[in-house]
Amino acid sequence: MIRDEIFSFSAFELARKIREKQIRAKEAVEAVFQNIDERESNICAYISLDKEAAMKEARHCDEQVLKGGGLPPLFGVPVAVKDNLLLKGRRTTCGSRMLENYIPPFTATCVQKLQEAGAIIIGKTNMDEFGMGISTEHSFFGPTKNPLDPARVPGGSSGGSAAAVSGDMAFAALGTDTGGSIRQPAAYCGLVGLRPTYGTVSRHGLVAFSSSMDTAGPLTRKIRDAAGICNIVTGADVKDQTSVSCPKIDISSLENAPVKGMRIGIPRELSAETDFEGGYSLAVSPEVKNTLTEAVRILEEEGARVEFFDMPILSYAVEMYYILSSAEASSNLSRFDGIRYGYRDPDAGDLASLYIGTRSSGFGLEVKRRILMGNYVLSTEHFDDCYRRAESARKKLCRSFDAAFSRFDVLLSPTAPQVAPLLGESGKDTLQNYISDLFTVPASLAGIPAVSVPFGNASLPVGMQFMGPRFGEQSILTAARFLEMHQEGRKQKELKGGTGNA
Amino acid sequence: MEHFEEKELDRILRLSGLSLSKEERELLFSDLSRIVPYMERISKFGEEEPENTFSETTGNALLREDEEKECILSEEILQSAPARLESTFTVPRTVE
């Protein structure tokens, strides 16, 4: 089977073809590595790859197919994993010099679940160091580029995972999302990115950045793949006290995407030009505004009830997020001291200089910035006015979402205020970068599920985000599937038009 | 805080166990001088006393059975140590 044909299948379609002996797992893995050989030197989606192990697993899969019997749902499918998810015996760096040569002694629960479902883990993907960034330019291993336009960033921090799937260098990937790190790169790379309800995916083996918000989830080309992988990786885990069990997504009922009568709310604060107290503002680009308008139009045409409403607390979401996530990061990253694992400053003469020397040369600039911000808001002088106030505001934000979901089934917004920026642009104004997280951080703070789905006909991909109540994955994926169906119809029309003109 | 000051940067550097090069210091001081006042807008959010702040995002904590289980072997953990002596981590001498 030719390579392009193999990549026309979704992850679960490929698994079915392998089970039905129409494609061999070896062919699928070879196709992925052919693309990697051609593209990876330019895109830099991966930090580490293991072709030999992947080929060995593929051969084993093909032997299993010949033996017959029940085979798991992702059997033989090449999948990538973000490099902050542990895989026993395989280097896990978090994109940092601090863990440049770290070999973990166990596997993250969500990765293990993927393996048990038959997936072949082909490599670990590039990321902003410890998940702190929105462009995958803050990696010790260099920046990742967007396969759709290599002059642009893929988003972050799961930019390597997004680039691997978007560039046909994996059939699906796991990313992690603290403040939008699955959804925003999915939007920039034309993919589906799902952040499941907080707690439904075990954090055991996910290197901690902000423990009250870190969530692993899928980046895929199709909604069905995202839903299927979500069903595989979710579930309570005794190794993560915050984990919870959850209802499985009914994938077959997503197929026709019934949105008639669905109540959809759009917070005005997340819809257009947003001005905050103190002279701060967030500009939403015309192509993103137009895409939102188009999404509203077709949802209403289908019978959904779409309504704009005010949710004023959202204008404080960025402050809440950066105060709380930085506080948690400064605490979580205090474990990197050069003693038990990771990098150690070779020139340190005493214990105090060992700590400071290791941390100062092991962490990159963005991580240092977040640690400093975290220790600022946790220090005695600022704890009440910053950290405690942000925790209180977070609670009010959760109540505002509860109130919104008593009126609406799902909420809609753009995923990001613009299309993928050019490489180097993101580093110019740190504060403005932080403010541009406004659309994604509210769901992170509230622990609710959110999905980004590619939509519209702008020259570069634009993502639309649906947010739902806790455990509301079914509703947000139904709404997202409707936009995906519309998008598929649009592409088919374009193809037919192209054929007709030729 | 109206203005973020150099001495404040020195204080949080000590708390963070970090030192900065001259270039890093100039850049981070400039960034934090804008970011800190922005974050502190939160102090104006609601004048009432802050609420209790227990987690809103988790349900009941999941506990393991209190039973003996095999742990990861210390050898596997020690393999990642930057410096070791037999079955221990080593650090610079702290007592002369």
Interface residues (C-beta under 8 A of the other chain):
Chain A: Y102 I103 P104 P105 F106 Y198 G199 S212 M213 A236 D237 V238 K239 D240 Q241 T242 S243 V244 F276 E277 G278 Y280 Y316 E319 M320 Y322 I323 S330 S334 D337 G338 I339 R340 Y341 G342 Y343 R344 A348 G349 D350 L351 L354 Y355 I356 G357 R359 S360 F363 L365 K368 R369 I371 L372 M373 N375 Y376 V377 S379 H382 D384 D385 C386 R388 R389 A390 E391 S392 A393 R394 K395 K396 C398 T430 L431 Y434 A446 G447
Chain B: M1 E8 L9 R11 I12 L13 L15 S16 G17 L18 S19 L20 E24 L27 L28 D31 L32 R34 I35 V36 P37 Y38 M39 E40 R41 I42 S43 K44 F45 G46 P50 E51 N52 T53 S55 E56 T57 T58 G59 A61 L62 L63 R64 E65 I72 E76 I77 Q79 S80 A81 P82 A83 F89 V91 P92 R93 T94
